[in-house]
């Protein structure tokens, strides 16, 4: 079991008892505003249980809870690609609105990226961001991701047409060594 203890949070595997915290922290229009439509709306306890079942079924270590004060308040994960893209993964993350502005996601993305390159056979990690989501773009840039493209009018969210941004990071371009960022442990 992978646990990454950081200064502001801990990244750890999801647990069956995380559903109530998920429903409490993720039922937010502000979070939903910059995520895919598959994100539950409303984020009820039943929706949380359904999402949790999906998270628990993913490859070990590829989808972790962001824990603060003993409670799951965010999510960070990878979608591993296949075929000719088998050395590439997409990273996704979100955090309960109450915890925004504390550097939690910036720290989590940095540590998780280092962990992902060390754990999975990856050469590249990429992220897609709604162009209006300046905070998320900043998180990626602070962690060494480069803006690789703008996809004009790629996204339709709640009737609004938006540009999409593609960020990428290669393993060889990690901005810091893994020992400076996180302390992965196996329990």
Long-range contacts (C-beta under 8 A, 24 or more apart in sequence): 1-186, 1-187, 2-60, 2-61, 2-64, 2-115, 2-119, 2-184, 2-185, 2-186, 3-184, 3-185, 3-186, 3-187, 4-64, 4-111, 4-112, 4-115, 4-182, 4-183, 4-184, 4-185, 5-182, 5-183, 5-185, 6-107, 6-108, 6-111, 6-182, 6-183, 7-107, 8-68, 8-102, 8-103, 8-104, 8-107, 9-66, 9-67, 9-68, 9-73, 9-74, 9-104, 9-107, 9-108, 10-66, 10-67, 10-68, 11-64, 11-65, 11-66, 11-67, 11-76, 11-108, 11-111, 11-112, 11-115, 11-182, 12-64, 12-65, 12-67, 13-60, 13-61, 13-64, 13-65, 14-52, 14-55, 14-56, 14-63, 14-64, 14-65, 14-72, 15-65, 15-72, 16-52, 16-56, 18-48, 18-52, 18-65, 18-72, 19-45, 19-48, 19-49, 19-52, 20-45, 20-48, 21-71, 21-72, 21-73, 22-48, 22-51, 22-52, 22-72, 23-47, 23-48, 24-96, 25-71, 25-72, 25-73, 25-74, 25-96, 25-97, 25-98, 25-99, 26-94, 26-96, 28-96, 28-97, 30-97, 31-94, 31-95, 31-96, 31-97, 33-157, 33-158, 34-129, 34-130, 34-132, 34-133, 34-136, 34-157, 35-94, 37-157, 39-94, 61-115, 61-119, 61-120, 62-89, 62-120, 64-112, 66-93, 66-95, 66-104, 66-105, 66-108, 68-99, 68-104, 73-98, 73-99, 74-99, 74-104, 74-105, 74-108, 76-108, 76-109, 76-112, 78-116, 78-120, 78-125, 80-120, 86-121, 87-121, 87-122, 87-123, 87-124, 88-122, 88-123, 88-124, 88-125, 88-126, 89-116, 89-120, 89-122, 89-124, 89-125, 89-126, 90-125, 90-126, 90-127, 90-128, 91-116, 91-125, 91-126, 91-127, 92-127, 93-139, 100-135, 105-136, 105-139, 106-138, 106-139, 106-142, 106-143, 109-139, 109-140, 109-143, 110-142, 110-143, 110-176, 110-181, 110-182, 111-181, 111-182, 113-143, 113-144, 113-169, 113-174, 114-174, 114-176, 114-178, 114-181, 114-182, 115-178, 115-182, 115-184, 117-171, 117-174, 117-178, 118-178, 118-184, 122-171, 123-170, 123-171, 124-168, 124-169, 124-170, 124-171, 125-168, 125-169, 126-166, 126-167, 126-168, 126-169, 127-166, 127-167, 127-168, 128-164, 128-165, 128-166, 128-167, 129-164, 129-165, 129-167, 130-155, 130-157, 130-162, 130-163, 130-164, 130-165, 131-162, 131-163, 131-164, 131-165, 132-162, 137-165, 137-167, 140-167, 140-169, 141-167, 143-169, 143-175, 144-169, 144-173, 144-174, 144-175, 145-169, 146-173
